[in-house]
């Protein structure tokens, strides 16, 4: 049976790192899975790098939510997996995706591992995964997946520049608990390493708290990427 999964990867100037995400997915493609790159206007050679590594290239309005929604529209499989451009699925992802398909879970996410070797990253990973299991809220770097029918039913990702993943998972949580895959995917720790661990922790928690207090996504986006 062909793999009934579409993997959607939003990109923007990811030429230096996108092949590390897409190359491990070539066996997935051989099993009948679909890989869609939804680009937000890259000015480097991201498109050239992706040419032989994906089934579809989509030019979309810039913004992760808009790009992922655009990819979902052209997806032809019944399950959608949204994978960040700096994130790599586990080596056994073929088996895990088959388990996921057979579970008939409407949505869920993977546990996450940061790519760096610092001991503090292991603590951060544990807290991220623990928090997600307790709250039922997932973030985009955890490889969110959702059936296409359910995704369309809730209207996809909200059209906002940040916290779109938290907002979507909060909506999906009302339908069911997330299906959590314990085998972790690996996401880049580059932001933590560049900006500092404690500064990044403080920034992320302040963004989350302010969002819950009603601060607009546009304002929080500027604060996050300043």
C-alpha positions in Angstrom: 0.0 0.0 0.0 1.3 3.4 -0.9 2.2 5.7 2.0 -1.0 8.0 2.4 1.0 10.9 3.8 1.9 14.3 2.4 4.8 16.0 4.1 4.7 19.8 3.7 7.9 21.8 4.3 7.7 25.7 4.5 10.9 27.3 3.3 12.5 30.8 3.0 16.1 31.0 2.1 17.0 27.6 3.4 19.5 26.6 0.6 22.2 25.8 3.1 20.1 23.4 5.3 17.1 22.1 3.4 18.8 19.1 1.8 19.5 17.7 5.3 15.7 17.7 5.8 14.7 16.4 2.4 17.3 13.8 1.7 16.2 11.4 4.4 12.7 11.6 2.9 13.6 10.0 -0.4 12.8 6.4 0.9 9.5 7.8 2.0 8.9 9.0 -1.5 9.8 5.6 -2.9 7.1 4.1 -0.6 4.5 6.4 -2.3 4.7 9.3 0.1 4.4 12.9 -1.1 6.8 15.8 -0.3 5.7 19.4 -0.9 7.9 22.4 -0.5 5.9 25.6 0.1 8.3 28.5 -0.4 7.7 32.1 0.8 9.8 33.9 -1.8 13.4 32.6 -1.3 16.1 34.7 -3.0 18.8 32.1 -2.7 19.0 28.8 -4.5 16.5 26.9 -2.3 14.4 26.0 -5.3 17.4 24.5 -7.1 18.4 22.4 -4.1 14.8 21.1 -3.7 14.3 20.3 -7.4 15.1 16.6 -7.3 14.2 16.1 -3.6 10.5 17.0 -3.6 7.4 16.1 -5.6 6.0 19.6 -5.7 7.2 23.2 -5.3 4.6 25.8 -4.3 5.2 29.6 -4.5 3.2 31.0 -1.6 2.7 34.3 0.2 5.4 34.7 2.8 4.5 33.5 6.3 4.7 30.0 7.7 0.9 29.6 8.2 0.2 30.8 4.7 2.8 28.6 3.2 1.7 25.5 5.0 -2.0 26.2 4.1 -0.9 26.6 0.4 0.9 23.2 0.6 -2.1 21.5 2.2 -4.3 22.7 -0.6 -2.3 20.8 -3.2 -1.6 17.7 -1.0 -3.2 14.5 -2.4 -2.8 12.2 0.6 -5.2 11.8 3.5 -2.7 12.7 6.2 -0.7 15.9 6.4 2.6 16.2 8.2 4.0 19.7 8.6 7.8 19.6 8.9 10.0 22.7 9.5 12.9 23.2 7.1 15.5 22.7 9.8 14.0 19.5 11.2 14.8 15.9 10.5 12.4 13.0 11.0 13.6 9.9 13.0 15.5 7.3 11.0 12.6 4.8 11.5 10.0 7.4 10.2 8.6 4.9 7.6 7.6 2.5 10.4 6.3 5.4 12.6 4.2 6.8 9.8 2.7 3.5 9.1 1.8 3.1 12.8 0.4 6.6 12.7 -1.8 5.9 9.6 -3.1 2.6 11.2 -4.0 4.5 14.4 -6.6 6.6 12.6 -5.6 9.5 14.9 -7.0 12.8 13.7 -3.9 14.7 14.7 -0.8 14.7 16.8 2.9 15.4 16.9 6.4 13.9 17.6 8.6 14.3 20.6 11.4 16.7 19.8 15.2 16.6 20.2 17.5 19.6 19.8 20.5 19.1 17.5 23.1 20.5 19.8 25.1 18.5 22.3 24.9 20.8 25.4 23.4 19.1 28.5 21.0 22.0 28.9 19.4 21.1 25.6 18.4 17.7 27.0 16.6 19.5 29.9 14.9 21.8 27.4 13.7 18.9 25.3 12.3 17.1 28.3 10.4 20.1 29.4 9.0 20.8 25.9 7.8 17.2 25.5 6.5 17.0 29.0 4.6 20.3 28.7 3.1 19.2 25.4 1.8 15.9 26.8 0.3 17.7 29.9 -1.3 20.6 28.0 -2.2 18.8 24.7 -0.7 21.8 22.9 1.9 21.2 20.1 4.4 23.5 18.4 5.5 23.4 14.8 9.0 22.1 15.6 7.4 18.9 16.9 6.2 17.9 13.4 2.5 18.4 13.7 0.3 16.0 11.7 -3.4 16.1 11.0 -5.8 14.3 8.7 -6.7 16.4 5.7 -10.4 16.1 6.5 -9.8 17.4 10.0 -7.5 20.1 8.8 -10.1 21.3 6.3 -12.8 21.0 8.9 -11.1 23.5 11.3 -10.0 25.8 8.5 -6.3 25.1 8.5 -3.7 27.3 10.2 -5.0 30.7 11.3 -3.7 33.5 9.1 -1.3 35.0 11.6 2.5 35.5 11.6 3.3 33.6 14.8 1.7 31.2 17.3 -0.3 29.7 14.4 0.8 26.2 15.6 -0.4 26.8 19.1 -3.7 28.2 17.9 -4.3 25.3 15.6 -3.4 22.6 18.2 -5.7 24.4 20.7 -8.5 24.1 18.2 -7.7 20.4 17.4 -7.5 19.6 21.1 -11.2 20.3 21.4 -11.8 17.4 19.0 -9.4 14.9 20.5 -6.2 14.5 22.5 -3.0 14.6 20.3 -1.4 11.3 19.3 2.1 11.6 20.6 5.0 9.8 19.0 7.8 9.2 21.5 10.5 8.6 18.9 11.9 12.2 18.6 12.6 14.1 15.4 15.6 16.4 15.5 15.2 20.2 15.1 18.0 22.7 14.8 19.3 24.3 18.0 20.8 27.2 16.0 18.6 29.9 17.5 19.4 28.7 21.0 23.1 28.7 20.2 23.1 32.1 18.5 21.0 34.0 21.0 21.9 32.2 24.2 19.9 29.5 26.0 18.4 31.6 28.8 17.6 34.6 26.6 15.8 32.3 24.2 13.9 30.5 27.0 12.8 33.9 28.4 11.8 35.2 25.0 9.7 32.1 24.1 7.9 32.1 27.5 7.3 35.8 27.3 5.8 35.4 23.8 3.6 32.6 25.0 2.4 34.4 28.1 1.7 37.6 26.3 -0.2 35.7 23.6 -2.5 34.1 26.2 -3.0 37.6 27.7 -4.3 38.8 24.4 -1.3 40.6 22.8 -1.7 40.6 19.0 0.3 38.1 16.9 1.7 40.9 14.7 3.3 42.6 17.7 4.6 39.4 19.0 6.1 38.5 15.7 8.1 41.7 15.6 9.3 41.0 19.1 10.4 37.5 18.3 12.3 38.3 15.2 13.8 41.7 16.2 
